[in-house]
Amino acid sequence: MLSVKNIFAGYGNITVLNDITFDLSKNDILGVLGRNGMGKSTLIRVLSGLIKPSGGTIELLGENITNYPPHVRAQKRITTIVQGRGIFPKLSVHENLLMGVICQKRQPNTHLDEVFSYFPVLSDRTSQTAGTLSGGEQQMLAIGRAIMSDPEIMLLDEPSDGIMPTLVEEITITLKKINKSKNISMIIVEQNVPMVFSLTDNCILLEKGRIVMSGKKSEVENSEIMKQYLAI
C-alpha cells in the first residue's frame, strides 16, 4: 500500500532521517520504535507531507506522492494524529469531529455513529468543549476525528503520550478493532514498547535517524539490539 524508499529528510542543513526504507502492506500495522530525538516524529511529518524529503520517494499504491502537500495526501485518504492530539480545544467535541470531513467533502454525519461505537464516552459529551476533556479522552477524540475522514492509512505519533495506563490499554484495544473492522493500515511511532508489541505484526527500530532493526514482531522483540534498547 505505502512504499517508502531511501528517504533522507531534516531541517535546513541538519539531516535527521538517513536512508529510510520500508513498506506498509494493506491492513497491516507497522510499529516504529525509538527514543526521543531519533527521528520518529520527523518520519510522521515526512509521511504526512509537512516536510519535503531531500531524497528518496514515497509511493501510495504505485503513485508517487513524495511532493504532495498535506491536504492532497488527506484527500488520498492518509490521515495523521499528531503528538499531543492536535484537537481544537475551544470547539465542542461534535465540532472537532466535523473537522475530520473537510478535505473529504463528505456528509458531516457519515461516520459519527461509527465513531461513537468505538468511543461511547464521546457520544455523551458532544456539546462539551474539547479542551476540558482528559488527555485520554482527547486522544479518543483525535482518533475519532481521523475516522471521520474515512482513511485508508492512519499515521499516529506517540498516541500513549501523557495518558493514564488504563486508558492506553483501552485505546490500544480500540485501535485493533478499527484496524480489523475498517481495514485501515496504520503506522504507529511510539516509545511505549509494550503498546507497540501488543498492536503490531511488524516493527522497525530507529536509532539516530536510521533503521537499525526491522522485521516481524517476534524477530525484533528477541533481537540483541532490542534487548540493548530496553536496557537503556
Steps between C-alpha positions, in 0.01 A plus 500: 500500500769751603858469382770719657834482321836651597352804677732774625345794683566759767492869582718743305851359485430244773420151372278304740387201293764301316409255225166386644339214306195291590166381365157513660267224381124533475327451838837476676613688811864605495663598829785752499697493823770735622597736778452876492701676233542194279287631214158344567298822484702619201401179322131570568541856368660369182226241447226757559659754265598759761869454413628446148779239490835595351528157342302184438141427402164423659248302296136435579364204305766564235434875477793727586373735774841623618427864417128502584402754770312388814149585375550295184623203705191539717288483185694184413364364831814532712415647840738611776455508877777725627681474831303694759170416325468825299135555585328838489465570874242780474268307271251240621554126463244494219664792319841332528362185342348696213843647425603152391287511186619833357750357250277207406194712406268241654175538688589614855315217676638218282710333769372651825317186614807296419724727708258481792493121476878496554502776761161510682627766742511749213132450420415624850717811461424633155432852627791505746796724420779274379767671711323390819531129416764285668815414307371154419164633385673757281697218338174315438364817342807534277463139383127553451565808287741290292231236447264773376736557206445139388872420472679205351822582687521642851825654630524523880776695677548388863133416571580396859672828588365651823220247542415282801605135455141374525390730218807406295384139520146599400624704203729214394208256495290748302775557243509123444123501444526791255776326308303176470151637441589786265810348337701813576876466470691675780846631577549558872813670632547446871738472792249274674642160401224283659233701317675457165562129551135446596383674182740418220615208292797689356738748664795719423739655751643846433835605642640842407276521196591159361318169504719270708251213522191395310288189463220303657413591857645172630828564319533856625384416852763228543788677327815607681448856375157516666636353824763774504233762424282382790798493735573871454 
